[in-house]
Amino acid sequence: MNAAQALRHALLSEIGVDHGFGLRGFAELADLRRPRQVHGVAVATAEQCAEQGRAPEADAVISAEVGVRIAVVTADCLPILLAGDRGRAVAAIHAGWRGLAGGVIGAGLTALRERLGKSEGVTAVIGPHIGKCCYEVDGPVLGALAVRFSDVLPRALRQTRPGHAQLDLGLLAREALRAAGVAGERIGLLEGACTACDAERFYSYRRDGPETGRLVHFISAGRPNAEG
């Protein structure tokens, strides 16, 4: 499987940036710049990820280097690919419940906007992740999320048993993007892409355990004939 076979989304395709959400069996592309993910909120740059030695610990990576692919990997968590309207700066974010609670989406957007013009908008697409149908969490997880998402968390839950609920990570991500200033019409979601439900297309930690593979999601800055 190659980059041409990765999943794409119309919102990012309209901007013209090279991007893709990985599938099961997707071979990692050469020269990807990606951090060492730790379920935190730190942001790395493509330049830092290219340095010799150990990759920086981060769960978001940004780039304004034309044609340089940055990436994150997931196996149930949320991959979010972002681009400025002119395609000249991009970001990739990995967000599990810990990252959402800590504010990794806002941190990634803040770093991306530092590379953009003041009036330039952002497009964000949420890729394959474990759906509400398959993701039951307990009280400590809900308590951590409630601090940041107190107003919207009830809409993201379906109660299952005492102290447990099924959680819609995608809904929380969309609300975090909106809260950080991304227009609702510029937020995309790959529909019907639950990693736990679809064993044919996706790896899933929750379904298969820690030995499962990882999905590779990439994006690069620059588009043909971009002005300025």
C-alpha positions in Angstrom: 0.0 0.0 0.0 1.3 3.5 -0.9 0.4 7.1 -0.2 -2.1 7.2 -3.0 -4.1 4.5 -1.3 -4.5 6.4 2.0 -7.9 7.9 3.0 -8.3 11.5 2.1 -10.9 14.1 2.9 -12.5 16.7 0.6 -11.8 19.7 2.9 -8.1 19.2 2.8 -8.1 18.2 -0.9 -9.8 21.5 -1.7 -6.8 23.3 -0.2 -4.5 21.1 -2.2 -2.2 19.8 0.5 -0.8 16.3 0.3 -2.3 14.3 3.1 -3.6 10.8 4.0 -5.1 8.8 6.9 -3.5 5.4 7.1 -5.1 2.0 6.8 -4.1 -1.5 8.1 -1.0 -2.6 6.2 -0.1 1.0 5.2 3.7 0.9 4.9 5.3 3.9 6.7 6.6 6.3 4.0 10.2 7.3 3.8 11.4 10.5 5.4 8.3 11.1 7.6 8.9 13.6 10.4 7.1 12.4 13.5 7.6 12.8 17.2 7.7 10.2 20.0 4.1 10.3 21.2 3.5 10.2 25.0 -0.2 11.2 25.4 0.8 14.7 26.4 0.3 18.2 25.0 3.8 19.2 23.7 4.3 20.4 20.2 7.3 19.7 18.0 8.4 21.1 14.7 9.3 19.2 11.5 12.8 20.6 12.0 13.1 19.1 15.5 11.8 15.7 14.3 14.5 15.7 11.5 17.4 16.1 14.0 19.7 13.2 14.5 19.1 11.1 17.6 15.9 10.4 19.5 12.7 12.1 18.2 11.3 14.7 20.5 8.5 13.8 22.9 5.3 15.5 21.6 1.8 14.7 20.5 1.5 17.4 17.9 3.9 18.4 15.1 3.8 21.4 12.8 5.6 22.3 9.5 5.9 25.1 7.0 8.5 23.2 5.0 7.0 22.6 1.5 6.7 18.9 0.6 7.9 17.6 4.0 5.5 15.1 5.4 4.8 15.2 9.1 2.9 12.4 10.8 1.3 10.9 13.9 0.4 7.3 14.5 -2.7 5.9 16.2 -4.4 2.7 17.2 -7.8 4.0 18.5 -6.9 7.6 19.5 -7.8 10.6 17.3 -5.6 11.7 14.5 -6.3 15.3 13.4 -4.7 16.8 10.3 -4.8 20.6 10.0 -3.9 23.1 7.3 -4.0 26.9 6.9 -6.2 28.1 4.1 -3.2 28.8 1.8 -1.7 25.4 2.5 1.7 26.9 3.6 1.6 25.5 7.1 0.2 22.3 8.4 -0.1 20.3 11.6 -0.8 16.7 12.8 -2.2 16.0 16.2 -2.5 12.8 18.2 -5.2 13.0 20.8 -6.4 10.3 23.2 -8.5 11.1 26.2 -5.4 12.3 28.1 -4.4 14.7 25.3 -8.0 16.0 25.0 -8.1 16.6 28.8 -4.7 18.3 28.7 -5.5 20.6 25.8 -3.3 19.2 23.0 -5.7 20.4 20.3 -5.4 24.0 21.5 -1.7 23.7 21.8 -1.3 22.4 18.3 -3.5 25.1 16.9 -1.7 27.9 18.7 1.6 26.6 17.3 0.2 26.3 13.8 -1.2 29.8 13.8 2.2 31.2 14.7 3.2 30.1 11.2 0.1 31.6 9.5 -1.0 35.1 8.5 -3.2 36.8 11.0 -6.3 36.5 8.9 -5.7 33.0 7.6 -8.3 30.4 8.6 -7.6 26.8 9.5 -9.2 23.5 8.2 -9.1 20.5 10.4 -10.1 16.9 9.7 -10.5 14.2 12.3 -9.5 10.8 11.1 -10.3 7.1 12.0 -10.6 6.5 15.7 -12.5 4.3 18.1 -16.2 5.3 18.1 -18.7 5.8 20.9 -20.1 2.4 19.9 -17.0 0.7 21.2 -15.3 3.0 23.7 -16.4 2.5 27.3 -14.5 4.5 29.9 -14.6 4.8 33.7 -15.0 7.4 36.3 -11.4 8.7 36.5 -11.4 9.3 32.7 -14.7 11.1 32.9 -13.5 13.2 35.8 -10.4 14.3 34.0 -12.4 15.3 30.9 -15.1 17.1 32.9 -12.6 19.8 33.9 -12.1 20.9 30.3 -15.4 19.8 28.7 -17.9 20.3 31.5 -20.5 21.9 29.2 -20.4 19.4 26.3 -19.3 16.2 28.0 -22.9 15.0 28.7 -23.6 15.1 25.0 -20.6 12.9 24.4 -21.7 10.1 26.8 -24.0 7.2 26.8 -24.3 5.7 30.3 -23.7 1.9 30.4 -23.3 0.8 34.0 -22.5 2.5 37.3 -19.4 4.6 37.0 -19.0 3.8 33.3 -20.1 5.3 30.0 -19.5 5.1 26.3 -17.5 8.1 25.1 -17.6 10.0 21.8 -14.0 11.2 21.3 -14.9 12.8 18.0 -17.5 15.1 19.5 -15.1 16.3 22.1 -12.5 17.0 19.4 -14.9 19.0 17.3 -15.9 21.1 20.3 -12.2 21.7 21.2 -11.5 22.8 17.6 -14.5 25.2 17.7 -13.5 26.5 21.1 -10.0 27.2 19.6 -11.6 29.3 16.8 -11.9 26.8 13.9 -15.1 27.5 12.0 -17.6 24.6 12.1 -17.8 24.3 8.3 -14.0 23.9 8.2 -14.0 20.9 10.5 -14.3 17.5 8.8 -14.8 13.9 10.0 -14.2 10.6 8.2 -17.7 9.0 8.7 -18.0 5.3 9.5 -14.4 5.0 10.5 -14.5 3.3 13.9 -11.1 1.5 14.3 -12.6 -1.1 16.7 -15.5 -2.0 14.5 -13.6 -2.2 11.2 -11.0 -4.9 11.6 -10.5 -5.2 7.9 -9.3 -1.6 7.5 -8.0 -0.5 10.9 -5.8 -1.5 13.8 -7.3 -1.2 17.2 -5.6 -1.3 20.6 -8.9 -1.8 22.4 -9.9 -4.7 20.1 -6.5 -6.4 19.6 -4.3 -5.4 22.5 -0.9 -3.7 22.7 0.7 -5.9 20.0 -1.6 -4.4 17.3 -0.1 -2.3 14.5 -0.3 1.5 14.2 -2.1 3.6 11.6 0.1 6.3 10.0 -1.4 9.7 9.2 0.5 12.3 7.3 0.3 15.8 5.8 2.7 18.2 4.1 2.8 22.0 3.5 2.7 23.6 0.1 0.3 23.4 -2.8 0.7 23.8 -6.6 0.7 27.4 -7.7 0.1 28.8 -4.2 0.4 32.6 -4.3 2.5 34.7 -1.9 
